[in-house]
């Protein structure tokens, strides 16, 4: 083994041990979701009661080891041999919670992990055939994902976006907003709710809009939100907007430059376009969470990430006079918020 010198110390090898714990954490989370541990511990229970509820017929030692691991991860609290949900688990792991993220975790883990056991083969043989349900641009994939995305948006993301938009100097004068590739539409609805005169338009694929309309009804916003069904590359999404919002959706533009020109044309003079996407840096090697989380997709030919500055650089040719970029830190990593303003 090479020895460190005074001028060249060895790097800290602890990263290897952190990496080895990663699969264990994921296994504990998946098991907690599968067994609905949060549902069993809503009022706290001793180990024996949890075992009875799960139908454990063997010694309860293994259940105890597992529940100790959930405590180590912050899902439960252990006291006097009994276990109780933490507020985190009540909010995000309880199936009855409006912020339940278990479904989204399962969906994302399938996307991020499905090719990890065959990386050597994919390196040698190239991208495999991708099932229709796993194609990012396909309606089947979004039909499965949109309800999970609604929970994520309700769990703070929609309020975060509404805070950003309502802080714009143009916001008080806005009257009409388009959410292009809206998903369940929670971000648009939350933004519209911040402004008494603002109306929203949601545009996405038909299976997605079915869920969006349910959310509109649930929020009681039928008088303020309308919908357009269809692929934004092809459908007429209208004009006369003061704000057009596009979050994590421009990957599916068939001709991005042409789409951005349509967006600019659809805005009123002085209107604002906001793109909310990641921005990869250092020759697409950072940020690490983004690179690693999308490796599986990239290996199967679905590399959809933008580089930092890529969207902003296209806006002047699309007709935007003023372009501003902000780098924001979110749960899934840094996001590039690009604001394009049309001359008033």
Secondary structure by P-SEA (a helix, b strand, c coil): cccccccccccccaaaaaaaaaaaaaaaaaaaaaacccccccccccaaaaaaaacccccaaaaaaaaaaaaaaccccccccbbbbcccccccccccccccaaaaaaaaaaaaccccccaaaaaaccccccccccccccaaaaaacaaaaaaaaaccaaaaaaaaaaaccccccccbbbbcccccaaaaaaaaaacccbbbbbbccaaaaaaaaaaaaaacccccccccccccccccccccccbbbbcccccccccaaaaaaaaaaaccccbbbbbbbbbbccccccaaaaaaaaaaaaaacccccccccccccccccccccbbbbbbbbccccbbbbbbbbccc
